[in-house]
Each structure stands twice: as C-alpha cells, then as structure tokens.
C-alpha cells in the first residue's frame, strides 16, 4: 500500500522531516513493503524556509543578525530556485521565541530587527522577491524593528525620532520613509501566515499571542493600545484598512506594517505550501494519509496545516489519521472527517521529558505502527 506522511513540526522538539521519518520507521516496521511518500511541510511557522528549499531547490545562506532582544546570532535563510530569484525567510530564524530563554523574554522591547537584517542581506545579493513565514516569533512590535532596518524612521508629535520597540508604539505619530532605498521599495513581499488574527482587539496580536511571549495582563493592555494607535498611523500612511484586516496580527503585527509600508501580499501559509509542493496528486494515489503536529484540538480546525490536509483528503476520499503530542476535543476532530486521532504519549510524563527528541520520535514510531495495524485490520473487514 502507499501512505503519504506529512506532519508539521513539533515545536521545540522535532522538525517536520524528523517527525515524518519517525512515522515512516514505525510504518515500515509493521509492513516493510509499505510505500511511504514523505513530505516536509509547514504553515508559515518555523521550518517554512526549509520546506520551500526542499521543494524548489536552491541554497542556504548564513547571515550575521541579532535576535529579538538584540543578542548577536547567525541566522539562516534560503535562496530558492525560481524564475524570479527568491529568498525564503522565517521570522523565527532570527526573531524566534525558542531562541530566547524564559528569563530573558521581554515582549515590550523585543523587535524584528533581525529579520530586517536578513532581508537587507538578500537585497545586497540582488534578491527582489521574498516569501516570509511569519509564525513563531518572540515579538509583538508590529514590524517596527524590520522597518527600521530597511530605512524607515518613526517620529513623535514633536518630530523627534522614536526608538523602534513595542513599548513606544503609542508614541509614534508619523512614519518617515525618506531614507528608504529604491531596492527596498521594489521588493515583492509575500507573507505566509499561520493565523488569521487581526491587529488588535480580543482576537488580536496582543490578546492572543503576547502572553505566550511573556507579557503580563498589564503589558497586554499596553501593547493592544499601542497597536491600535500605530494601526491608525499605518492606515493614514497607506490609505488602507489595516487594524481589522484578516491576518494583520500575524507575527506580532508584522503583517500590518508590511502591507501598509511595503505593499506586501498576505496569503494563508498552509494552503500556499501544500500547493507549492503539489501534494494533491500524491494524496489521490495513496490509500492512507498521516498528518499531525504538537497539539491537536478544536483550534486545529481553524485553518491549521492538518485541517488543510484533511480538506484535500476529503476531496479525494482518502482516509486521514492525525498524530499529536497532545490531543483534546477529539470528537470535534473526528466529526470533521479525521478517520482517527492519536496522542503519541505512551505514559503520563512531564512535558519537558515528552518534548525530548528521542522520546517524541519513539512515541511517533510506536503510535504510527499501532495506527497502521488497526487500519489494516479494519480494511480487511
């Protein structure tokens, strides 16, 4: 039989390819003759650049940058083969949450400057087209840091320059683009979004994501107020609706500023990548598909990668099994069309232990093997 395996990364534990390889080992232990087609996938979060590189070919570039709190790092991005030279960049490569220890996280000062440095490096290499995966960041700066690196300056009501950090969002009254180069202005930027949240409000960047990045309730309120204030400046600057725009809150609000200031396009990351790797033909030709991510629950059905794969499996009438580190609300997943959903935990263990690479890989292999046995048994009847 042919099985398609396409798992998102298990954040902080396994990459998409590592997770897929673990599943493949489990499947072939049950039936060595099983044909397993393994896809590296992402939805605009961590690993997006690697997925695009694997699909299109190209090269990895290393670049000196800073992380979200200004520490020096060496970050990677990809230059992928295309009729237009294209850079694939993860916001998480330089400004990712996993790069900052819990004790150092400061969402009021964290910025996207590092990502701006990667874009500048690519521009120096003659790149003018960018695919930027915006998930997994440590920031809620509405892209201030990235814009600053690309030549934008921010002024208060008196015309004084304002430091490009989230704590100052409410102080900004004017955007100065006089020092922005023609190369930056000519850049074609597509943002691959993993969420649909607007810039502000109860479903906005601050309310939903800032607590994960270390924000207290007081910080969340201050950030949301700042995002509203800066959002109005962006709307005045661009003449576009920004604050309530779908996905403008992605990447800590970076979508809002890049739409307004650099005419960026925003697309849903999961479907963009599934189309890019042309997974549909393989699904049509398979007898079973296995997907998964670190956690599967009702939120999975809000456009996350496993749900987008489910839609394609339903279109082609192919059963889909979901594997996750943790599963809740399983009936919602089953009612939506998943044939089965399994947690890979073999016993009750601490989450830190569960996220160890060898533990996660072992859990995926064993659970995949069990799932395949059950599937084969059911198929025979």
Secondary structure, 3 states (H helix, E strand, C coil): CEEEEEECCECCCECHHHHHHHHHHHHHHHCCCCEEEECCCCCCCCCHHHHHHHHHCEEEEEEEEECCCCCEEEEEEEEECCCCCEEEEEHHHHHEHHHCCHHHCCCCCCCCHHHHHHHHHHHHCCCCEEEEECCCECCCCCCHHHHHHCCCEEECCCCCECCCCHHHHHHCCEEECCCCCHHHHHCEEEEEECCCCCCCCCCCHHHHHHHHHCCCHHHHHHHHHHHHHHHHHHHHHHCCCCCCCCCCCHHHHHHHHHHHHHCCEEEEHHHHHHHHCCHHHHHHCCCEEEEEEEEECHHHHCCCHHHHHHHHHHHHCCCEEEEEEEECCHHHHHHHCCCEEEECCCCCCCHHHHCCHHHHHHHHHHHHHHHHHHHHHHHHC
